[in-house]
Amino acid sequence: MLFMGENDNRLIFKNYEYFKAVIEEGGVSKAAEKLFISQSSVSKYLKRLEDNIGHKLFSRKSYPLGLSEAGELYLKYINQIFALEREFRANIAEWKEDLRGEINIGIPFFHSAIFFPAILLEFNKKYPDIRIRAYERSPREITTMLDQGKIDLAVVFQTAYNCEDIMFEHILSERILFFVNKSNAVVQDIHFDPNLEINRISSTEFLQFRNEPFVLIKKGHNSRHLVQNYFDKFNFKPNIVLETSNISTAVNLVKAKAAVTFVPEMLLKFEEQAADVLCFHVDDPVLQREMGIAYSAKNTLTKQHRFLIDISKELIPDCLKSGKNTVRQG
């Protein structure tokens, strides 16, 4: 049982950001660098905190430092305090007539350039004194930041979350397309309409590419997870010649007749399709993902959060239909 030591009159939740920094950085020295304070100051803080609580909060036998049972309990409570503090600040901001403050939102690298400018401009028309801080990160980093309470909202794909604590509002569905060069020998045996931007390919037809060289997006990306599940469904073992984080690299290798690949459909809206590349959508099952806005169910949304969510749900599909950043006039 957790108990208080002799100094229980002290605030045990004071400077809790020091404790979180040690967890996030995996040690005292890196936490001190992040906090711009000396290593000895962090060490003394942890000792006073543990003396005050009466339990060790870290297991110092491993690196990075691991939490003890008491440390896990303490982290649970400071996360609740952090959420309450954010909620309080948001509610206080609504009282002010000038509505100052900021909203933190996470957006995947590739998608940020496509639709964020239109969202920012529209939001600033109504709330010019509220700062939007956008964190362009990988989908995995964004989900971690949302879980840790570092951002208020996140543009994510639904497969990233199966958690009761996270709310998800759907925006659109996006297919993952199969790209192949027109000169590929296998594609000659598949029926397609050369006048269509995107043709359909059945799973039976796709399996004919079993021996072709594949370039795939690296593991950890949402699209790779979906493609891998598709492979596993048919016990398909692709001949992977390269894994990359750069979609353009994968497409260029298809253009060069060096490989086949999978690409998010959104790419077609912003890059002209090469004349020598064919795009297919696979079915049975359809290979697609659901994009939306996610936020913590524990946090109370302000009307500014709600407005940002609503215009994102409206403008993101508009951007994709027009194939460019859409800014409303007037």
KEZABA-480874 format. One record per residue: residue in three letters; x, y, z of N, C-alpha, C, CB in turn. Coordinates in steps of 0.05 Angstrom, whole numbers, plus 5000, padded with zeros to 4 digits. Glycine has a CB too. Layout:
AlaXYZXYZXYZXYZ
...
***
This chain:
Met501749765000500050005000501850255000498150005025
Leu501050454985502550704983501950865008501850864957
Phe504050975022503551135045505351385044504150975071
Met504651585060506151835061508251825082504252075066
Gly510551945076512751945095512452175115515451975081
Glu514752235128514652435149513952715138517252445164
Asn514652765113514353025102511753045086516653105085
Asp509652915096507152905080505753175078505252705092
Asn506753375091505553645088506553775062506353815112
Arg508453665049509453785024507653695001512353695019
Leu507753854979506253794956507653574939505754044938
Ile506553334938507853124924507453144894506852854934
Phe505653324885505253354856506453604845502253354851
Lys508253724861509653964851511853884832510854124875
Asn512154044810514153994790514053714778516954034801
Tyr511653604774511353334764512453304736508453244765
Glu512853534721513953514694516853394695513953794681
Tyr518253424718520853304721520653004720522253394747
Phe518752894734518252604735517552504707515952544755
Lys515852644693515052554666517352564647512752724656
Ala519152764651521452784633523352554637522953054639
Val523652454661525352224667524251984653525652184697
Ile521651954654520351724640520651734610517351714647
Glu520151974599520152004570523051974559519052274562
Glu525052074574527752064564529251814573529252314574
Gly528151664592529351414600531651434620530351274576
Gly532151674630534251704649534451994659536851624637
Val536052034681536252294694537852494676537552264721
Ser540052404664541752584650540252704625544252454641
Lys538952534610537452634587535052814595536552404569
Ala533852744617531552904627532553184635530252764651
Ala534953194647536053454655536653624630538653414671
Glu537653494609538153644584535553754573539553464564
Lys533453594573530953684562529753914578528953444562
Leu530153904605529054104622530854354625528453984650
Phe533254334614535254554616535954614645534154804603
Ile536254404661537154434689539454224693534854384709
Ser540754244716542954064721541953784728544654174744
Gln543653584723543053314730542653274760545153124720
Ser544253414776543953394805541253494815546253554819
Ser540253704801537553814809535353604805536954074793
Val535553464782533553254777533853024798533753144749
Ser536252944803536752724822535752804850539752664824
Lys536253054859535353144885532253154886536553414892
Tyr531053244864528153254862526952964866527153374835
Leu528052774851527052494853527452384881528452314833
Lys529752444894530152344921528152464941533052404930
Arg527752734939525752854957522952744952525753164953
Leu522252704926519652604920519252324931519252594889
Glu521252144927521051874938521051864968523351704927
Asp522652044981522552055010519852145020524752245020
Asn518652335006516152445014513852245011515452694998
Ile513952084989511951884984512451635002511951804955
Gly514951575006515551335022516051085006513351285041
His516351114980516850884962518650964940514250774951
Lys520250774930521850824906519950824881523950594902
Leu520351024864518651054840519850924815518051344835
Phe522550874816523850764793525450514802525750964780
Ser525650334783527550104786530150184773526349834774
Arg532150224788534750324778536650104768536150494798
Lys535549864766537249634758537249614727536249374770
Ser535649764713535449734684535750014671532849604676
Tyr536450004646536550254630535150194603539550354626
Pro533250364594532350604609530950534635530550764591
Leu530750734652529550694679526650594676529650954695
Gly525950394691523250294691521750374716523249984689
Leu519150404714517550484737517050254756514950604728
Ser517050314782516150124802513150124803517450184830
Glu511949954819509049954822508050214833508149724841
Ala509550334852508850594863509150814841510550674887
Gly511150784824511650974803509350964782514250914789
Glu508350724776506050694758503650844769505450404752
Leu503150814795500850934808501151244808500550834837
Tyr503551334814504051624814503651734786506951684823
Leu504651594765504251684737501251704730505751504718
Lys499751514739496851514734495551774744495551274746
Tyr496351854768495052084781496052344768495652084810
Ile498652364761499552614749498452644721502652624749
Asn497952424707496652444681493852564684496552174667
Gln492452484705489752594711489952894717488452434733
Ile491952964733492353244740492953404715494553274761
Phe494653294698495453434673492953484656497553264657
Ala491153284654488753304638486853514650487253034635
Leu486653524676484953714689485954004686484653654719
Glu488654024687489854294683489354394655492954274688
Arg489554224635489054304607486154384604489754074588
Glu484354234616481454284615480854554628479854064628
Phe482154604651481654854665482655094649483154854692
Arg485055064637486055284621484255344596488955224611
Ala483255124584481555164561478955304569480854894548
Asn477855224592475355344601475755644609474155194624
Ile477955694622478555974629478856144604481155984646
Ala480156034583480556174558477856264546482156014538
Glu475856094549473256154537471856394552471355914539
Trp472756444576471556674591472556934580472256654620
Lys474856934568476057184558474757274532479057154555
Glu474157524530472857624506474657604482472057914510
Asp477357624486479057614462479857324455481557774468
Leu479057134472479456844466482356784456477456764445
Arg484256834474486956764467487656484477488956974480
Gly489756374466490556104474491755954450488155954486
Glu491855694453492955534431491655254431495955514432
Ile491655134407490654864403492954704390488054854386
Asn493554474401495754314390494454074375497554204413
Ile495354044350494253834333496453694319492253954312
Gly496253424317498253264304497253184276498853014320
Ile498953204256498253144228500552984216497553404212
Pro499952774202502052624188503552804167500952374174
Phe506152754164507752914146506452954119510452784142
Phe505852744106504852754078502252914076504452474067
His500452874095497852994093497853294102495852844111
Ser499753374118499853644127499953844104502153684146
Ala501653794085502053974062499553994045504353894045
Ile497853784046495553764028493253944038494653484026
Phe492653924063490154064072490554254096488153864079
Phe492754244110492954414134492854714128495554354148
Pro494054814106493855104100490955204098495355174075
Ala489255054085486455134083485055134110484954944063
Ile485654934127484454924153485355164170485154664167
Leu487955214170489055434186487755704178492055444183
Leu487655764152486556014143483656044151486856044113
Glu482155834149479255854156478955894186477755594147
Phe480555754202480355774231481056064240482155574245
Asn483156174228484156434235482156654229486756494222
Lys480356604210478256804204476456844228476656724180
Lys475856634242474056654265475456694292472356394267
Tyr477856574294479356594320482156684314479356314335
Pro482556934307485257034300487257034323484957314289
Asp486257034348488057054371488656784383486957234392
Ile487656574371488256304381490356184362485756124382
Arg492556094374494755984358494255684353497456034372
Ile494555604328494555314322497355214319492855264295
Arg498155034337500854924336500554644323502154904364
Ala501654614299501554354285504054194289501054404255
Tyr503753944296506053764299505953564276505953614327
Glu507853604257508053424235509853184243509153564209
Arg508652954246510052724255509052474240509652684286
Ser510352244245509351994233506751924248511551774236
Pro505051754235502651674249503051544276501151474231
Arg505251394278505851264304506551474326508151064301
Glu508151674318508851874337506452044346510952064325
Ile504652094327502252244333500452104353500652304307
Thr500051844349498351694367499551684395497951404357
Thr502251674397503551674423503251944436506551614420
Met503452164421503152434432500352474443503852644411
Leu498352374428495552394437495152234463493652304415
Asp496251994464495951834488497251964512497251554484
Gln499452114508500952244529499752514536503852274522
Gly497752604522496552864527498153104518496052894556
Lys499953054499501653274489500253434467504253174479
Ile498153324455496653464434493653434441497253354406
Asp492053624431489253614436487753444416488153904436
Leu488553474390487153334368489253204351485453534352
Ala488353004336490252864318488752764293491552624332
Val489952824270488952704245490152434242489552894220
Val488552224244489551954245487851764228489751844274
Phe488751524226487151314213486051124235488851154192
Gln483651044231482150914252483550654263479350844243
Thr485050514246486350274255488450324276487650134231
Ala489150584279491150654300489950634328492250934295
Tyr487350634330486050644357483850444360484950924362
Asn484050294381481950114390481750154420482449814382
Cys481250394429481450464457478950624465484050634462
Glu477850554488475450694498475950984505474250544521
Asp478551044511479251314520479551504497481751304537
Ile479551404472479951574449477451594432482251474432
Met476551834426474251874409475151924380472552124419
Phe473751814361474551834333472151934316475551564322
Glu472552154301470452254284471352224255469752554290
His469752074240470452004213470452244194468551784202
Ile472452244176472652454155472252344127475352604157
Leu473852134120473652024094474951744093474952204073
Ser474351604071475651344066477751374044473551124058
Glu480051254047482151264027483050994019484451434038
Arg483150933993484050673984487050673982482850613956
Ile488250433985491050393980491350263953492450214003
Leu492650393934492750303907495250153900492450543888
Phe494949963881497149803871498249933846496249513866
Phe500850003846502050133823503849933808503750383832
Val503649923782505249743766505849873739503849473762
Asn508149833728508849943702507349803680511849923697
Lys506449953659504849833637506349623622504050053618
Ser509049633623510649433608511049173624513249553601
Asn510149163649510548933665509248683652509248973693
Ala510748463651509848223637507248113648511948013637
Val507048113675504648003688502148153681505047993718
Val502348423680499948583675498748543647500648873680
Gln500348433629499348383602497148173602501648293584
Asp497048003622494947803624492547883640496147553636
Ile492448133648490248243664488648433648491348373690
His485948403649484248583634483948853648481448453629
Phe484449073634484149343646483449533623486649423661
Asp482249763631481549973612483750183613478750093619
Pro485250223592487450423593486450703595489050393568
Asn483850753592482851023594481951103622480451053575
Leu481950903640481150953667483551033684479750713679
Glu483151223702485351293720486051073739484651553735
Ile483850943749484250713768482550483759483350803797
Asn483850253755482550003747482149823771484049863725
Arg480549633768480049433790481749183784477049363791
Ile482749073806484148813803483248633826487248853805
Ser482548383819481648193838484048073853479947963825
Ser483447943876485647823891486947603875484547713918
Thr485347453859486547243843488547353823484247093828
Glu487747583810489547713791492047823805488147933776
Phe491647933829493948053843495947833851492948193869
Leu495047603858496847383866498747303844495247143876
Gln498147373819499947313797502547473799498547373770
Phe502647683816505047843819506847733841504248133825
Arg506347493849507847373872510847393869506947083875
Asn511847363845514747353841515947623832515447143821
Glu514347833831515248093822516748233845512948263812
Pro518748403839520048553860518248773871522648683849
Phe517948783898516248983911517949183926514348843931
Val517049443924518049653941515849723960519149903925
Leu516249713986514149764005514949984025513449504021
Ile512950124035513350324056514250174081510750484061
Lys516050294096517150154120515050084140519250334133
Lys515649884156513849804177513550024197514949544191
Gly511150044209510550254228508650454216513050394237
His508550464189506650644175503950504172507750724147
Asn501750654174499150534174498650384148497050754177
Ser499450504125498950374099500450104097499850564076
Arg502850094109504349834108502849624125507149884119
His501749704147500249524164497849404148499249664189
Leu496449564134494149474118495049284096492649704106
Val497149364082498149194060499148924071500449334045
Gln500548934094501548684105499248494113503248744130
Asn497048614124494748454131493548324106492648624145
Tyr493648474084492548364058494348134049492448584037
Phe496948164051498747944044498147694061501648034047
Asp497947744087497547524106495047364100497547624135
Lys492947504092490347384086490647164065488247594077
Phe492447214046492747024024495446874025492547173997
Asn496646884049499246754053501246834031498946454054
Phe501147094024502747204002505447294013501347433988
Lys507647194003510347264012511647433990512047014018
Pro511447693992512547863970515547863969511648153974
Asn516547903945519447923941520248213945520247823912
Ile520848293970521448573977524348633971520748624007
Val524748823953527448913946528249163960527648943915
Leu526249313970526849563984524549644002527449793964
Glu525149744026523249874043524050164047523049724071
Thr522150344044522750634044520550784059523050734016
Ser521251024069519251204081518351414061520451334106
Asn519551404037518951614017517251493995521551724005
Ile514751583993512851473973513851533945510051593977
Ser515051763941516051843914518251643905517152123915
Thr519851553923521951353916520651103905523651283940
Ala518551003919517150763910515950803882514950693930
Val514651033878513351093852515451113830511651343854
Asn517651243835519751273815520951003807521951453826
Leu521050813825522050553818520150403801522650393844
Val517550453805515550343786515850463759512650393797
Lys516150723757516550853732519050743717516951163736
Ala521050673733523550573721523450273715525850623741
Lys521050153718520649873712522149683731521449813683
Ala522849783754524549633773522849483794526449813786
Ala520349563798518749443819515849503816519749533847
Val514249383834511349463837511049553866509449223831
Thr508849703872508649813899505749873906510350063902
Phe505249953931502650043940502850343948501549873963
Val500850503941500950783946498250883955501950943921
Pro498051063975495451183983494251333959495851374007
Glu491651313956490151433934490551743934487251373935
Met490951853957491252143960493452253942491652223989
Leu495452083937497752173921496852253893499851953919
Leu494852123882493952183855492752463853491851983846
Lys491852573875490552833874492653063872488952883899
Phe495152993878497153213879499653163862497953253908
Glu499752923850501952873832500752753806504052673844
Glu501552863784500552763758501352473754501552943735
Gln499352313746499952033742501651993717497251873739
Ala503751843719505551793697504151633676508151653706
Ala504651693650503351553628504051253627504151683602
Asp506351183638507150903637506550743662510050883631
Val504950853680504250713705501250663706505150883729
Leu500550423714497750343718497050343748497150063705
Cys494650433755493750423783491350243785492950713792
Phe491450063805489249873810488349903839490149583804
His485749873843484749833870484049533873482250023876
Val484949413894484449133899481749103914486749003915
Asp480548873909478048823924478148543937475548843905
Asp475948463947475548213962477948133980475147983943
Pro478448294002477048534010478248783998477048564041
Val476649003999477649263990479849354009475449473988
Leu482049453997484249544014484049844018487049474000
Gln482949924041482550214046482750264076479850304035
Arg483050524083483250604111481350844115486150674118
Glu480650884141478851094148480351314163476550984167
Met480351564151481651794164479651944181482851974142
Gly480552054203478852204220480352384240476952024235
Ile478852514257480052674279479652524305478652964280
Ala481852494320481652354345482352544368483652114345
Tyr481152494391481752644415481052484440480152914415
Ser482152564463481652414487478852444497483752494508
Ala477652224505474852234516474952364544473651954517
Lys477252384556477452494583477452794583480052384596
Asn478052914560478253204558475653324548480553284539
Thr474953564559472653704550473353884526471453874573
Leu471953844504472454004480471254284484471253874455
Thr472854484477471854764477470454804450474154964481
Lys469155034448467855094422469855144400465955334425
Gln472355224408474455264389475454984378476755414401
His475654794396476354524388474154414369476654334412
Arg471654464376469454364360469454484332466754414374
Phe470054744331470054884306472354784288470355194310
Leu474654734300476954624285476354344274479454614303
Ile474954184290474253914281472253934258472953754304
Asp470254104261468154124240469254234214465954314250
Ile471054434214472054534189474054334177473454804193
Ser475354174193477153964183475453754168478753834205
Lys473153684180471453484167470253584141469153404186
Glu469953854139468853974115471054024094467454234121
Leu473354124102475354214083477153994072477054424095
Ile477753794089479553584079478353434055480053374102
Pro475853354055474653234031474653434007471853134036
Asp474153694013474153893991476853913978473254164003
Cys478953903995481753923984482353683966483753924007
Leu481353453974481953213958480353213932481352963974
Lys477953313932476353323908477553523887473453413914
Ser478553743897479653943879482553893871479454223892
Gly483853713887486653653881488553873888486953593852
Lys487754053906489454273915488454383941489554503893
Asn490054553954489254683979486954863973491654843992
Thr484654813985482254963980481855184001479754783978
Val481755433993481355654012478755784004483755854012
Arg476855794022474255914015474456214014472055834036
Gln473056333995473056623991471056764009472556683962
Gly471757014016469757174031470057134061467057104023
***
